[in-house]
Amino acid sequence: MSRHEVDLEFDVPEEPSARMAFDMLLWQLPRIPRLSNVSKPPRWDYARHWIPFATRPLVRHVRPGTADFVVTEGDIPPPGFETNWHLGAVSLVAHPETRRLVQDSEGRFSTVEDWEALPAGAEPLGFVGTVPFPMLHALEVRRLASGVEVLTAGTDDPLLAATEPVTTLGFIEPYPIAPRQPPPPSRPWTFVTLRRRLDAEGWRHRYLIGDDAHPTDVRLGAVRRFGGPEYIELRRGPWGGIETERLPERRSRASLGLPKWVLAPARWSGAGRWRRIEATSDRLRAVRERPWTRAGAQAADEHLGWLRAEPGPGWVALYRATHPVTGDQYVTRSELEARDMGYRVDGVLGYVGDRDVDRVPGPREIPWASRFGWLRRYVEQPAPPLSARRRNGNAAPSVNRAALLSRAASGLATLDLEPGGTRTLVERPEARRAVAVAVSGSDAALLALACPSLEAWALAHEDAVVVLRAAAVGEAVDPEALRAELAEDHDAVAVLVPGTVLEPGADPFAEDRPGVLAPDADAAFRARFDQVARWVATLG
């Protein structure tokens, strides 16, 4: 490649006339080639769309009602023909990596080098590329069923499906420029709402997708309309339950605890006598009629949507639990809620989008649930496994009125505590804060009512634990000694003395302890019981 040098240090002429001419030339504007007396390039006169410089449209025409095709440069069809397809834009001049497209006297197409002489009777049709640059269309010779060869270009050529390939001649600029057609209408946004609906007549829950709301509906989150490698299908199984590939539906069988379930309402406190009788009667009737078997007759394997297979930001675990008697499947974002209602947690179906969600338990009363579901807690965090809960004493203890009024040291047993023992409600070795509760024998029964709230508080605060310390026989727990002991492993420690409980929403680490009730030590125990009972009723 030759090298060119330009000297910009001009010598100024010495003669006055030459210097004057030199100065006049320096102030002249450059004469750049431009269009004159026209408002658009001439090539736009014969092109209906934008076309590159020094190119012409290559167009295929057809005689109506026949398979007679001709190819020309330009949009104007020959007499008796009409435009069939724009193959692209061919160059009018040769460029590197291009060949001349020609059609011989018999109608066959080929390419030759630009310096080669045209065959006798051949017609030139411009130049096409030999390199498949991006966005260029392949120019092919294809054969119709009748044996006639035609030119095609692009994947959306209408003759592509009706012909067989013969050879590829080169590559051509698309005309009109791609895309020829507007993009297809976009599909609806990829998320739909998963709803849980209470079917009181069928003694079960149903699951639907969409925006059609019902008073008993609870929105569980968003599921995807369309799948992908990171998603698993959520569907309704053969027996009307809900399942994924990781947690298939299991057909429930009759439980050995059926008599206990029927008679359980008769022993519940907190409900009126007639309400307990009515609930027992309803369960007896349900056992005889088994409405849940009829309600389960639905279309098998109905598609509901797609869940994420693994956890990720903005995705929450969706648990499935099964009632041991009715077989009702309860899908929730709170494992603790399902266990509180007497359901057996089957596992995690998948992960649901954290949008379009109701962060509430739903209808207050579920007739077949434990204690009608009144005391269920809704915490969107994984609860410990049931075996661990039993081993560590995390299960909410059951306390009746007689136990509360007994004031016996055996009340510690309701909290799974021995005299002088210690129990942690939720094990977290890395917790930086601790709430310590000093427990005496008479206060153990009171604390048993507060235990579900304390456990829920601990589950909602990942950096904190709740520690129960029982007094030894004949002794009392020293709050300051307990505080000093826990301060060795925790940055902040709050100690609740015997007879105190936390109101809902109270912060035990606040300086003024808002919401901490400290009953007078000389007050009657019955007054303290009524106080705690009223507090528990507010938990709803």
C-alpha positions in Angstrom: 0.0 0.0 0.0 1.5 3.3 -1.2 2.1 6.2 1.3 0.8 9.7 0.5 2.0 12.8 2.2 0.3 16.2 2.2 2.3 19.4 2.9 0.2 22.0 4.7 3.0 24.5 5.0 2.2 26.5 1.8 4.8 28.8 0.4 3.4 32.4 0.2 4.1 33.9 -3.2 6.3 36.9 -3.3 4.6 38.7 -6.2 1.7 40.9 -5.1 -0.6 39.6 -7.8 0.1 35.9 -6.9 -0.3 36.7 -3.2 -3.7 38.3 -3.8 -4.9 35.2 -5.8 -3.6 32.9 -3.1 -5.5 34.8 -0.3 -8.7 34.7 -2.4 -8.4 30.9 -2.8 -7.9 30.4 1.0 -11.2 32.1 1.7 -13.2 30.1 -0.8 -15.7 27.5 0.5 -15.0 23.9 -0.5 -17.1 22.7 -3.4 -18.5 19.4 -2.0 -20.6 17.4 -4.5 -24.3 17.8 -3.7 -27.7 17.4 -5.2 -29.0 20.3 -7.1 -32.6 21.4 -7.7 -33.9 18.1 -6.2 -35.3 17.3 -2.7 -34.4 13.6 -2.6 -31.9 11.2 -4.2 -32.9 10.0 -7.7 -32.9 6.4 -6.6 -35.9 7.1 -4.4 -37.9 7.7 -7.5 -38.0 4.0 -8.4 -37.7 2.6 -4.9 -40.7 2.4 -2.6 -38.6 1.9 0.5 -35.2 3.1 1.7 -32.4 1.5 -0.4 -28.6 1.7 0.0 -26.6 3.9 -2.3 -25.8 2.6 -5.8 -28.2 -0.3 -5.5 -31.4 -1.4 -7.3 -34.3 -3.6 -6.1 -34.3 -7.2 -7.4 -37.9 -8.2 -7.8 -39.6 -11.4 -8.7 -42.8 -11.1 -10.8 -45.4 -13.7 -11.7 -48.0 -14.0 -14.4 -51.4 -14.3 -12.6 -52.8 -17.8 -12.4 -49.6 -19.5 -13.7 -46.2 -20.6 -12.5 -44.4 -18.3 -14.9 -41.9 -16.1 -13.0 -39.5 -13.4 -14.2 -36.9 -11.4 -12.2 -36.1 -7.8 -13.0 -34.2 -4.8 -11.6 -36.8 -2.4 -10.3 -40.4 -2.5 -9.0 -42.1 -2.1 -12.4 -43.3 -5.5 -13.6 -43.3 -6.5 -17.3 -46.6 -6.4 -19.2 -48.9 -9.2 -18.0 -47.1 -9.8 -14.8 -47.5 -8.6 -11.2 -45.0 -8.2 -8.4 -44.7 -11.4 -6.4 -41.7 -10.8 -4.0 -38.9 -8.3 -3.4 -35.8 -10.5 -3.3 -33.5 -7.7 -2.0 -31.2 -4.9 -3.3 -28.3 -5.7 -5.7 -25.3 -3.4 -6.2 -24.9 -1.6 -9.5 -21.1 -1.7 -9.3 -18.6 -4.4 -8.3 -17.1 -4.4 -4.9 -14.6 -6.7 -3.3 -16.2 -10.1 -2.5 -19.0 -9.7 -5.0 -20.0 -11.5 -8.2 -22.2 -10.5 -11.0 -25.7 -12.2 -11.1 -26.8 -13.2 -14.6 -29.7 -14.9 -16.2 -29.1 -16.8 -19.4 -31.4 -17.1 -22.4 -33.0 -20.2 -21.0 -33.9 -18.5 -17.7 -31.2 -20.2 -15.6 -29.4 -18.1 -12.9 -25.7 -18.1 -12.1 -22.9 -15.7 -11.0 -19.7 -14.7 -12.8 -16.7 -12.5 -11.9 -17.1 -8.9 -12.9 -14.2 -9.0 -15.3 -15.6 -12.0 -17.2 -17.5 -11.6 -20.4 -21.2 -12.3 -20.2 -22.4 -15.5 -21.8 -24.2 -15.1 -25.1 -27.8 -13.9 -24.6 -27.3 -13.5 -20.8 -28.8 -10.6 -19.0 -26.9 -8.9 -16.0 -28.9 -8.4 -12.8 -26.4 -6.6 -10.6 -23.9 -7.8 -8.1 -24.4 -9.9 -5.0 -22.1 -10.7 -2.1 -20.2 -13.9 -1.5 -19.7 -13.5 2.2 -22.6 -14.1 4.6 -22.4 -10.9 6.6 -24.9 -10.4 9.4 -28.4 -9.3 8.3 -27.9 -10.4 4.7 -30.3 -12.9 3.1 -29.2 -15.9 1.2 -30.1 -15.7 -2.5 -31.0 -19.3 -3.6 -32.0 -21.1 -6.7 -34.8 -23.4 -5.8 -36.9 -25.8 -7.9 -40.7 -25.9 -8.1 -42.6 -29.2 -8.3 -43.0 -28.6 -12.1 -39.2 -28.5 -12.5 -39.0 -24.7 -13.0 -36.2 -23.0 -11.2 -36.9 -19.7 -9.4 -34.9 -17.3 -7.3 -35.8 -17.0 -3.6 -34.4 -14.9 -0.8 -34.9 -14.8 3.0 -36.6 -17.2 5.4 -40.0 -15.6 4.9 -40.2 -16.0 1.1 -43.6 -17.4 0.2 -42.0 -19.9 -2.3 -39.6 -21.4 0.3 -42.0 -24.1 1.5 -43.1 -25.0 -2.0 -39.7 -25.5 -3.5 -36.6 -27.6 -3.0 -33.0 -26.1 -2.8 -30.7 -26.3 -5.8 -27.8 -23.9 -5.0 -27.0 -20.7 -3.2 -25.7 -17.9 -5.5 -24.7 -15.4 -2.8 -26.0 -13.0 -0.3 -28.2 -9.9 -0.8 -29.2 -6.9 1.2 -32.9 -7.3 2.2 -35.3 -4.9 0.6 -37.4 -3.6 2.2 -35.0 -3.5 5.1 -35.6 -6.1 7.8 -37.9 -6.8 9.5 -40.4 -6.8 6.7 -43.4 -7.3 9.0 -44.0 -5.7 12.4 -43.2 -8.0 15.4 -46.1 -10.2 16.5 -48.2 -8.9 19.3 -46.5 -9.4 22.6 -48.0 -12.0 25.0 -49.5 -10.9 28.2 -47.1 -10.2 31.0 -45.7 -13.4 32.3 -47.2 -13.5 35.8 -50.6 -14.4 37.1 -51.9 -14.4 40.6 -52.3 -17.7 42.5 -55.4 -17.7 44.8 -56.5 -19.9 47.7 -60.2 -20.1 48.1 -62.1 -21.6 51.1 -64.8 -24.1 50.0 -66.8 -24.5 53.2 -69.3 -26.9 51.7 -66.6 -29.2 50.3 -64.5 -29.0 53.5 -61.4 -28.2 51.5 -59.5 -25.4 49.8 -59.4 -24.8 46.1 -56.7 -23.1 44.0 -57.2 -20.8 41.0 -55.3 -18.4 38.9 -56.5 -15.0 37.7 -58.0 -11.8 39.0 -61.5 -13.0 39.7 -61.8 -12.4 43.4 -64.0 -14.0 46.1 -64.5 -12.8 49.7 -62.7 -15.9 51.0 -59.8 -15.7 48.5 -56.2 -15.2 49.7 -53.6 -14.2 47.1 -50.5 -16.4 47.6 -48.3 -14.6 45.1 -47.4 -14.6 41.4 -46.8 -17.7 39.2 -45.4 -17.5 35.7 -47.6 -18.2 32.7 -44.7 -19.7 30.7 -42.0 -22.1 31.8 -38.3 -22.2 31.4 -35.2 -24.1 32.6 -35.4 -22.5 36.1 -39.1 -23.2 36.6 -41.3 -26.2 37.5 -44.9 -26.7 36.5 -47.7 -26.2 39.1 -50.8 -28.3 38.3 -53.9 -29.8 39.8 -53.4 -33.5 40.3 -55.7 -36.5 39.5 -57.5 -36.3 42.9 -58.0 -32.5 42.8 -54.9 -31.7 44.9 -52.1 -29.4 43.9 -48.6 -30.7 42.9 -45.3 -30.2 41.3 -42.7 -32.6 40.0 -40.7 -32.3 43.3 -43.8 -32.8 45.4 -46.4 -35.1 43.7 -49.9 -35.3 44.9 -50.6 -38.1 47.5 -54.1 -39.5 47.9 -55.0 -39.2 51.6 -56.2 -42.2 53.5 -58.4 -42.4 56.5 -56.6 -41.3 59.7 -56.5 -43.4 62.9 -57.1 -40.1 64.7 -60.6 -39.7 63.3 -62.5 -40.1 66.6 -60.1 -37.7 68.3 -60.7 -35.1 65.6 -64.5 -35.4 65.8 -64.6 -35.0 69.5 -61.8 -32.3 69.8 -64.1 -29.3 69.7 -65.9 -30.5 72.9 -62.6 -29.9 74.8 -61.7 -26.5 73.4 -61.7 -23.5 75.6 -62.4 -20.0 74.3 -65.5 -21.1 72.4 -69.1 -21.1 73.9 -70.8 -24.3 74.9 -73.3 -24.3 72.0 -70.5 -23.5 69.5 -68.5 -26.5 70.7 -71.6 -28.7 70.4 -72.3 -27.4 66.9 -68.8 -28.0 65.8 -68.8 -31.6 67.1 -72.1 -32.2 65.3 -70.8 -30.8 62.1 -67.8 -33.0 62.2 -69.9 -36.1 62.9 -72.1 -35.3 59.9 -69.0 -34.7 57.7 -67.5 -38.0 58.6 -70.8 -39.7 57.5 -71.2 -37.7 54.3 -67.5 -37.1 53.4 -68.1 -34.0 51.3 -64.4 -33.7 50.6 -64.5 -36.8 48.4 -67.1 -35.2 46.1 -65.3 -31.9 46.1 -62.1 -33.6 44.9 -63.7 -34.8 41.6 -62.0 -32.3 39.2 -60.3 -32.4 35.9 -57.0 -34.3 36.2 -53.6 -32.7 35.7 -55.0 -29.2 35.1 -52.2 -26.7 34.5 -52.0 -23.7 36.8 -48.7 -22.0 36.1 -44.9 -22.3 36.8 -43.0 -21.9 40.1 -39.3 -21.1 40.4 -37.4 -24.3 41.3 -34.8 -22.7 43.5 -34.9 -19.7 45.9 -33.9 -16.3 44.6 -34.5 -12.6 45.3 -38.2 -11.8 45.1 -39.3 -15.4 45.4 -40.8 -17.0 48.6 -41.2 -20.7 49.5 -44.7 -22.1 48.9 -45.5 -24.9 51.3 -48.1 -27.6 50.9 -49.7 -29.3 53.9 -52.3 -32.0 54.1 -55.1 -32.4 56.7 -54.8 -35.8 58.3 -58.6 -36.5 58.2 -60.2 -34.6 55.4 -57.1 -34.8 53.1 -57.5 -31.0 52.4 -54.4 -29.6 50.9 -53.4 -26.2 52.4 -50.9 -24.2 50.4 -49.4 -21.3 52.3 -46.3 -19.1 52.5 -46.1 -19.8 56.3 -45.1 -23.3 57.4 -45.9 -22.3 61.0 -49.5 -21.4 60.0 -50.2 -24.8 58.6 -48.8 -26.6 61.6 -50.8 -24.4 64.0 -54.0 -25.6 62.2 -53.2 -29.3 62.6 -52.0 -29.9 59.1 -49.0 -32.1 58.2 -46.5 -30.2 56.1 -45.6 -32.2 53.0 -42.8 -29.9 51.8 -42.0 -27.1 49.5 -43.9 -27.0 46.1 -41.5 -24.4 44.7 -41.0 -20.6 45.0 -43.7 -18.1 44.2 -43.2 -14.5 43.1 -43.4 -12.0 46.0 -46.1 -9.8 44.3 -49.9 -9.7 44.3 -49.9 -11.2 47.8 -52.1 -11.0 50.9 -49.8 -11.4 54.0 -52.7 -12.5 56.2 -53.9 -16.0 57.2 -57.2 -15.6 55.4 -60.7 -16.4 56.8 -60.7 -16.4 60.6 -62.5 -19.7 61.0 -61.9 -23.0 59.2 -64.3 -25.6 60.6 -62.0 -28.6 60.2 -58.8 -27.0 61.4 -57.4 -27.3 64.9 -59.3 -24.8 67.2 -61.0 -23.6 64.1 -57.7 -21.9 63.1 -58.3 -19.1 65.6 -54.8 -19.4 67.1 -52.8 -19.8 63.9 -49.7 -17.7 63.4 -48.6 -16.3 60.1 -44.8 -16.0 59.8 -43.2 -16.0 56.4 -40.0 -17.8 57.5 -39.2 -21.5 57.6 -40.2 -23.0 60.9 -38.0 -25.8 62.5 -38.8 -29.3 61.5 -41.5 -30.9 63.5 -39.1 -33.4 65.1 -36.8 -30.6 66.1 -39.7 -28.6 67.5 -40.7 -31.5 69.7 -37.1 -32.2 70.7 -36.4 -28.5 71.5 -39.8 -27.9 73.0 -40.8 -25.5 70.3 -44.4 -26.8 69.9 -46.9 -24.5 71.4 -48.0 -26.1 74.7 -51.6 -26.7 75.5 -52.8 -25.2 78.8 -56.3 -25.5 80.2 -58.0 -23.4 82.9 -57.4 -25.9 85.6 -53.7 -25.9 85.0 -53.6 -22.1 85.1 -55.4 -22.1 88.5 -53.3 -24.9 90.0 -50.2 -22.7 90.7 -48.4 -26.0 91.0 -44.7 -26.3 90.2 -45.7 -29.0 87.8 -46.8 -26.2 85.5 -43.2 -26.2 84.3 -43.9 -29.4 82.4 -46.2 -27.6 80.1 -43.2 -25.7 78.8 -41.0 -28.8 78.7 -38.8 -27.3 81.5 -37.3 -28.9 84.6 -36.7 -26.9 87.7 -33.5 -24.9 87.1 -33.5 -25.8 83.4 -33.1 -23.7 80.3 -34.8 -23.9 77.0 -34.3 -21.9 73.8 -37.4 -21.5 71.6 -35.6 -21.0 68.3 -32.0 -22.1 68.0 -29.8 -19.5 66.4 -26.1 -19.8 67.3 -25.3 -16.5 65.5 -28.0 -14.4 67.2 -26.8 -11.1 68.6 -29.8 -10.4 70.8 -31.6 -12.5 73.5 -34.9 -12.2 75.3 -34.6 -14.0 78.6 -37.8 -15.0 80.5 -37.5 -16.1 84.1 -40.1 -18.7 84.9 -41.5 -19.8 88.2 -43.8 -22.7 88.8 -47.0 -20.6 89.1 -46.1 -18.4 86.2 -45.3 -21.3 83.9 -48.9 -21.8 83.0 -49.3 -18.1 82.2 -46.2 -18.2 80.1 -47.6 -21.1 78.2 -50.2 -18.8 76.7 -47.6 -16.3 75.8 -45.2 -18.9 74.3 -46.8 -18.8 70.8 -46.3 -15.1 70.7 -42.8 -15.3 71.9 -42.0 -18.0 69.3 -43.5 -15.9 66.6 -41.5 -12.9 67.7 -38.3 -15.0 67.6 -39.1 -16.3 64.1 -39.7 -12.8 62.8 -36.3 -11.5 64.2 -33.5 -13.5 62.7 -30.9 -11.9 65.0 -32.6 -12.8 68.2 -33.5 -15.8 70.4 -35.9 -16.3 73.3 -34.5 -18.2 76.3 -36.6 -19.6 79.1 -35.0 -20.1 82.5 -36.9 -22.0 85.1 -36.3 -21.4 88.8 -34.9 -24.2 90.9 -37.0 -25.7 93.6 -37.3 -23.3 96.5 -35.4 -20.6 94.7 -36.0 -17.7 92.4 -34.2 -16.7 89.2 -31.9 -13.8 89.6 -32.6 -11.5 86.6 -29.3 -9.7 86.8 -27.3 -12.9 87.0 -29.3 -14.2 84.0 -28.6 -11.0 82.1 -24.9 -11.2 82.8 -24.7 -14.8 81.7 -26.4 -14.2 78.3 -24.4 -11.0 77.8 -21.3 -13.1 77.3 -22.6 -14.3 73.9 -25.1 -11.6 72.9 -24.8 -7.9 72.3 -28.2 -7.0 73.8 -30.2 -8.9 76.5 -33.7 -8.1 77.7 -34.9 -10.0 80.8 -38.6 -10.3 81.6 -39.2 -11.0 85.3 -41.9 -13.4 86.5 -45.4 -12.3 85.9 -44.7 -10.2 82.8 -45.9 -10.7 79.3 -45.4 -8.9 76.0 -48.3 -7.1 74.3 -48.5 -7.7 70.5 -45.9 -5.5 68.7 -44.0 -4.7 71.9 -40.2 -4.3 71.7 -38.5 -5.9 74.7 -35.3 -4.0 74.0 -36.9 -0.5 74.2 -35.6 1.6 77.1 -39.0 2.3 78.6 -40.2 -1.2 77.7 -43.5 -0.2 76.0 -46.1 -2.9 76.2 -44.5 -4.8 79.0 -47.1 -5.5 81.7 -45.7 -5.9 85.2 -48.6 -7.1 87.5 -48.3 -6.3 91.1 -46.7 -9.2 92.9 -49.4 -9.0 95.6 -52.3 -9.1 93.0 -54.5 -12.2 93.0 -53.5 -14.9 90.6 -56.9 -14.9 89.0 -56.5 -11.2 88.1 -53.3 -12.1 86.3 -54.9 -15.0 84.5 -57.7 -12.7 83.3 -55.1 -10.2 82.1 -53.2 -12.8 80.1 -56.4 -14.2 78.7 -57.5 -10.8 77.4 -54.0 -10.3 75.9 -54.1 -13.7 74.1 -57.5 -12.9 72.7 -56.0 -9.9 70.9 -53.7 -12.2 69.0 -56.6 -13.3 66.9 
